Amino acid sequence: MGLFSSFESKTIKIAMGALQETTNMVPENSADYFPTPAEMKATLKANFFPEQMKATLKRDYGEAKPEYAAYHLLDILAHLFDQNSKRDMGMWCAHASSHLGKNIP
């Protein structure tokens, strides 16, 4: 088994895909530093706690799906970036989370 669980890998992959699909939401004149894909992936991993997320999702949705986890992970990052005065990064993560929310069955 690899370093990361299948649940974590799928969640990170889905979150990265949503970020990629919403890059057009990033203002061209943004003063925020936008990380490379590798840096963003590391940021997602650093803020993701699979067992805690699974328990929360099972409680709230009755099941733990990577799509739900990615939605919540991006929402969490949006708030963290906002709190650290990185408004454009926060907005980007919020748009990616919203994009996922619209596409989750």
N, C-alpha and C positions, 0 to 999 in steps of 0.2 A: 504494500500500500504506500502511496506517495505521502508527501509531507502534509498535504491538505486533503480533506475528505471530498468525496464526490459532491456532496451538498454544497460545500464551500466553493469548490471549483466551478460548479454550474452557476451559483449565485454571482460570483465575481465576473464570469463570462457574460451573463445576462446584463449585469450592471454596466460593464464596459461597452457592450453593444448599444445600450440605451444612450450612453454618453456620446458614443460615436455618431449615432443617428440624430443627436440634437446639437451637434457642434455649431450649427447655423444660428443657434440662440446666443452664442458668445458675441458680445459687442466687439467690433473690430478695433475700437479705440480703448479697449479695456486696459486699465493700469495694473490689473491683477496678473500675477505670473501664472501661466497655465502649464501644468506639468506635462512631461512626456507621457505616452501611454504606459510605459513601465513604471514611472513614478506614481501615476494615478492608480494603477493596479495595486501597487504597494500600499498606497493610502487606503484603498478599499479594504485590503487584507488587514491592515493595522487597526481598522475600526469595526471589524466584523468578528463577532463572537458566536460561532455556530450553535453551540449548545443552548446558550441563552436565547438566541433568535428562534431556534426550533421550539423551545418551550413556549415562547410568547406566541408564535404562529399557531401552534396546536391549541393554545388557550383561546385565541381570538378567531381563528378560522376553522379549527377542527382538524387541520392538517398543515404540515410544514412543506411548502413548495418553494423551490429556488426562486421562482418568479416573485412570490410574495416577499421573500427575504431581500431580493435585489431592490424591489420597490422601497422597502423600509430602510435599507442600508443607504440608498441615495438620499432619502429624506433626512436621515440622521446627518449625513455629510453636508447637506444643504444648510442645516441649522448650525453645524460646527463652523463652516466657512463664514456664515453670516456673523456669528459671534466673534470671529477673528478678523472682522472688517474686510473680508474678501467677498464683497457683495456679488460680483460677477460670477465668481466660482460657485457661490451659493445658489445663484439664479440658475446656472447651468445644471447643477445637480437636481434642483427642484424641477426644472423642465424635464430632465431625464426620468425622474421619478414619476412625474405626471404622465409622461409618454408611456411608461410601463403600465401605470394604473389604468389607462384607457384600453390597453391591449391584453390585460389579464382577464381570463374568463371567470 
